[in-house]
Amino acid sequence: MKIFHGTENANILRPTVLTLGVFDGLHLGHQRIMQTVVERAGLADAVPTAITFDPHPRAVLYPENSPPLLQTLDQRLAAFEFLGIKQAIVIRFTKDFSKLDAEEFLRDVVFERLQAKEVYLGSGFEFGRNRSGNIALLKKISKELGFIADEVPEVRLRGRRISSSRVRETLFAGKVNLARRMLGRPYGVEGQIEHGSARGHEIGFPTANLKPRNRVIPRLGVYVSSSLIGDTWRRSITNIGVRPTFGNDSEPSIETYIFDFEGDLYGDVVRVRFLHRLRDERKFSGIEELKKQIGLDSRRALQYFSRRGVKNSLEIV
C-alpha cells in the first residue's frame, strides 16, 4: 500500500474511488465502508483510497474532550492495507486545516488532485469548516462535477449503531467479548517488553511486562489472551492492574504469562489480544494465595482454549 503524508505529496497516477474519515479502531462500520470502496474501485478500474486525519480533529479543536484512540496511526494504516486499500493519504489536522471550506476541499483536493471517480462517506460523517461537509454537499458537488457519491449505511449491533466511542466504552467496562463483536476481531494492544519486578519468576509464572503504545486499555482485571511472538500467536493470560497484593502501583501495568514459552522478550515488540475476561483484579493475603489463584486462572484459560470453536482461534485472531 502506498502511503502519502499530505495531499500535496500524493503521486496520483490513476483515478481513485475513495473515502475519508478518522476510522479509529476500524470497527465493522468502518469495514463496510472500506469494502464498498474496494469493490467499487475494482468495477471502476480505479485505486481504492482512504484519506485519514492525524491527530484526531478533536485533539486539536477540543483537547480537553479528545477521546483516547483505539489504534496508533501505524496500526490504522496496517488495517487499511489488510482491508484492501491500496493508497492511504494522511492529512495532518491543524487549526488552519480546520478552517478549510468543505466545498473547496471537495473540488480542489478530492476531485482535481485525487481524481476521484466515486466518493463514499460513513453515515453522518461531517468535515470542513463549521462541519459543513456532509453527504448532502458531497452529492451536490458530485452532480456538478460528474462523479458518483453515496453514503454507506451504518452497522448496528443489539439495535445500536457501532461507533468508536461505543467500542471504547465497552472496553472500559471490561466487556471484551462485546468489543470483539463490534470490531470483528479481538481488541489488542502492542508495545515493547520492559523489565519488571521479576515477581512472576519468583512465584513460578514469569510474565512479560508490556508498555502499551495504545491509549485504550480494557478495565483492570485478568483476561484470557493471545500473544503474537514473532509470527506465531500463542496462548496466554494477561493481568491489567496495579498489583494490590504488593502495594498499589501508581500506574496500571500489563503483565502477560505465555503458556509453554521460554525465551527472552526484553526489548521486543509484542501484540496482546484480549479474548475473554476471567475476573476483577483483587488483593490477596500473600504470595501463596496469589499463586493458587493464578493456577486457577491458568486452568480456566486453558479450558477456554480447549472449547469447541476456540481451538483454532490462534490461527485467526
C-alpha positions in Angstrom: 0.0 0.0 0.0 1.3 3.5 -0.9 1.2 6.0 2.0 1.3 9.7 1.4 1.6 12.3 4.1 -0.4 15.3 2.8 -2.3 15.6 -0.5 0.4 17.8 -1.9 2.8 14.9 -1.7 0.5 12.3 -3.2 1.7 11.0 -6.6 -1.8 10.2 -8.0 -1.3 8.4 -11.3 -4.7 6.8 -11.7 -8.3 7.8 -10.8 -9.5 6.9 -7.4 -12.5 5.6 -5.5 -12.1 7.0 -2.0 -13.5 7.6 1.4 -12.4 10.0 4.2 -12.5 9.9 8.0 -10.6 9.2 11.1 -11.6 5.5 11.2 -10.3 4.9 14.7 -10.5 1.2 15.5 -11.6 0.0 12.1 -14.8 -1.5 13.5 -17.5 -3.2 11.4 -19.0 0.0 10.3 -15.6 1.2 9.0 -15.0 -2.1 7.4 -18.3 -1.9 5.5 -17.1 1.5 4.1 -13.7 0.0 3.1 -15.4 -3.0 1.5 -17.6 -0.6 -0.6 -14.6 1.4 -1.7 -12.5 -1.7 -2.7 -15.4 -3.3 -4.6 -16.4 -0.1 -6.4 -12.7 0.6 -7.3 -12.5 -2.8 -8.9 -15.5 -2.1 -11.0 -14.3 1.4 -11.9 -10.7 0.4 -12.7 -9.6 2.9 -10.0 -7.4 2.8 -7.0 -9.2 2.2 -3.6 -8.0 5.1 -1.5 -8.6 6.2 2.1 -8.0 9.7 3.4 -7.4 9.8 7.2 -6.5 12.6 9.6 -3.8 12.7 12.3 -4.1 13.7 15.0 -7.8 13.2 15.8 -9.6 16.5 14.9 -10.9 16.8 18.5 -7.4 16.6 19.9 -6.7 19.8 18.0 -10.1 21.7 18.4 -11.3 20.4 21.8 -8.2 18.8 23.5 -10.0 18.7 26.9 -12.6 16.4 25.4 -10.4 14.5 23.0 -11.1 10.7 23.0 -8.2 8.2 23.6 -7.6 6.4 20.3 -8.1 2.7 19.9 -5.2 2.4 17.4 -2.0 4.1 16.7 -1.6 5.6 13.2 0.6 2.7 12.1 -2.0 0.2 13.3 -4.7 2.1 11.4 -2.7 2.1 8.2 -1.9 -1.6 8.5 -5.6 -2.3 8.9 -6.3 -0.2 5.7 -3.9 -2.5 3.8 -5.4 -5.6 5.3 -8.9 -4.5 4.1 -7.7 -4.0 0.5 -7.0 -0.2 0.4 -4.1 0.4 -2.0 -3.5 4.1 -1.3 -3.7 6.0 2.0 -3.4 9.7 2.4 -2.6 11.0 5.9 -3.6 14.6 6.3 -2.1 16.4 9.3 -5.0 18.0 11.1 -4.3 21.5 12.3 -6.3 24.5 13.3 -5.5 26.1 9.9 -6.7 23.0 8.1 -9.9 23.0 10.1 -10.7 26.4 8.6 -10.7 25.0 5.0 -14.0 25.3 3.3 -15.6 21.8 2.7 -16.7 22.7 -0.8 -13.2 23.9 -1.7 -11.7 20.7 -0.3 -14.1 18.6 -2.4 -13.5 20.5 -5.6 -9.7 21.2 -5.4 -8.5 18.2 -3.4 -10.9 15.3 -3.8 -11.9 15.9 -7.4 -9.0 17.7 -9.0 -6.0 16.5 -7.1 -7.1 13.0 -6.2 -9.0 12.3 -9.4 -12.0 10.8 -7.6 -14.5 8.9 -9.7 -16.5 7.9 -6.7 -16.6 9.0 -3.1 -18.2 7.2 -0.1 -18.8 8.6 3.4 -19.8 6.9 6.6 -23.3 7.6 7.9 -23.4 11.1 9.5 -19.8 11.9 8.8 -19.1 15.7 8.7 -15.9 17.6 7.8 -14.6 21.0 6.9 -15.1 24.5 8.4 -18.1 24.5 10.7 -18.7 20.9 9.8 -20.4 22.0 6.6 -19.1 19.0 4.7 -21.7 16.2 4.6 -23.4 13.8 2.3 -25.8 16.5 1.0 -23.0 18.8 0.0 -21.0 15.8 -1.5 -23.9 14.8 -3.6 -24.5 18.3 -4.8 -20.8 18.7 -5.9 -20.7 15.3 -7.4 -23.7 16.1 -9.7 -21.9 19.3 -10.8 -18.6 17.7 -11.5 -19.7 14.3 -12.7 -18.5 11.8 -10.1 -20.5 9.3 -8.0 -21.2 10.0 -4.3 -23.1 8.0 -1.7 -23.4 7.3 2.0 -22.6 3.9 3.3 -25.3 2.6 5.8 -24.2 2.2 9.4 -23.8 -1.2 11.0 -25.8 -1.9 14.2 -25.4 -4.4 17.0 -28.2 -5.1 19.5 -30.2 -2.3 18.0 -27.4 0.4 18.4 -25.1 1.9 16.0 -21.5 0.6 16.2 -19.1 3.5 16.7 -15.6 4.0 18.0 -16.9 5.7 21.2 -19.1 2.7 21.9 -16.2 0.3 21.4 -14.2 2.4 23.9 -17.0 2.4 26.5 -17.3 -1.4 26.1 -13.6 -1.9 26.7 -13.5 0.4 29.7 -16.3 -1.8 31.1 -14.2 -4.9 30.5 -16.6 -6.4 28.0 -14.0 -7.6 25.6 -16.4 -10.2 24.0 -18.8 -7.5 23.0 -16.0 -5.3 21.7 -14.8 -8.3 19.6 -18.3 -8.5 18.0 -18.2 -4.7 17.1 -14.6 -4.9 15.8 -14.9 -8.2 14.0 -11.7 -9.3 15.8 -10.4 -9.3 19.4 -9.2 -5.9 20.7 -5.4 -5.8 21.1 -2.6 -3.6 22.2 1.0 -3.7 21.3 4.2 -2.4 23.0 7.7 -3.1 24.0 8.5 -5.6 26.7 10.3 -4.0 29.6 11.9 -5.3 32.8 9.5 -5.5 35.7 9.8 -6.5 39.4 10.5 -10.2 38.5 7.9 -11.3 41.0 6.4 -13.5 38.3 9.6 -15.5 38.1 9.7 -15.8 41.8 6.3 -17.4 42.1 6.6 -19.7 39.0 4.6 -17.6 36.5 7.1 -15.4 34.6 5.3 -12.6 32.9 6.2 -10.2 30.0 5.6 -6.6 31.1 4.3 -4.7 28.2 4.5 -0.9 27.9 1.5 -0.2 25.6 1.5 2.1 22.6 -2.3 2.1 22.6 -4.1 4.5 24.8 -7.3 2.5 25.3 -6.7 -0.3 27.9 -9.5 -2.6 29.0 -10.8 -2.4 32.6 -8.5 -3.7 35.3 -8.7 -7.5 35.6 -7.5 -10.8 34.4 -8.1 -11.9 30.8 -7.6 -14.9 28.6 -5.4 -13.5 25.8 -3.4 -14.3 22.8 0.1 -13.0 22.3 1.9 -12.6 19.0 5.5 -13.7 19.4 7.4 -13.4 16.2 4.9 -14.7 13.6 3.1 -17.1 16.0 0.0 -16.4 18.1 0.5 -18.1 21.5 -2.0 -18.9 24.3 -1.6 -16.6 27.2 -3.2 -15.0 30.2 -3.0 -11.3 31.0 -3.4 -9.2 34.1 -4.1 -5.5 33.8 -3.8 -3.8 37.2 -1.9 -2.1 40.0 -0.8 -5.3 41.8 -2.6 -4.5 45.1 -1.1 -7.6 46.9 2.3 -5.9 46.7 1.1 -2.3 47.4 -0.8 -0.5 44.7 1.3 0.8 41.8 0.8 4.4 40.7 0.0 3.3 37.1 -1.7 0.1 35.8 0.6 -2.5 34.3 0.0 -5.1 31.6 1.6 -8.4 32.6 1.2 -11.5 30.3 2.0 -15.1 31.1 2.6 -17.0 27.9 1.9 -20.8 28.1 4.6 -23.2 27.1 7.1 -20.5 26.2 10.6 -20.0 27.3 12.6 -17.1 26.0 13.9 -13.6 26.5 11.4 -11.0 25.1 13.0 -7.9 26.7 13.1 -5.1 24.1 10.8 -7.0 21.7 7.5 -5.5 20.5 4.7 -7.9 21.3 1.0 -7.7 20.5 -1.6 -8.9 23.0 -5.3 -9.5 22.2 -8.0 -9.9 24.8 -10.2 -12.8 24.2 -12.3 -13.3 27.4 -12.5 -11.7 30.8 -11.9 -14.0 33.8 -12.2 -11.8 36.9 -11.5 -8.5 38.5 -8.1 -7.8 40.0 -8.1 -8.3 43.8 -5.8 -8.1 46.7 -4.6 -11.4 48.2 -3.4 -12.2 51.7 0.0 -13.2 50.4 2.1 -14.9 47.7 0.7 -18.4 48.4 -2.9 -17.3 47.9 -1.9 -15.4 44.8 -0.1 -18.4 43.4 -3.2 -20.6 44.0 -5.4 -18.1 42.2 -3.0 -17.7 39.2 -3.0 -21.5 38.9 -6.8 -21.5 38.9 -6.9 -18.6 36.3 -4.4 -20.6 34.1 -6.5 -23.7 34.2 -9.7 -21.7 33.3 -7.8 -20.1 30.4 -6.6 -23.5 29.1 -10.2 -24.8 29.4 -11.3 -21.7 27.3 -8.8 -22.6 24.6 -10.0 -26.2 24.5 -13.6 -25.3 23.9 -15.3 -26.1 20.6 -15.0 -23.2 18.3 -12.0 -21.8 20.1 -9.3 -24.4 19.4 -8.3 -22.7 16.1 -8.7 -19.2 17.4 -4.9 -18.7 17.5 -4.9 -19.0 13.7 -7.5 -16.3 13.1 -7.1 -13.7 15.8 
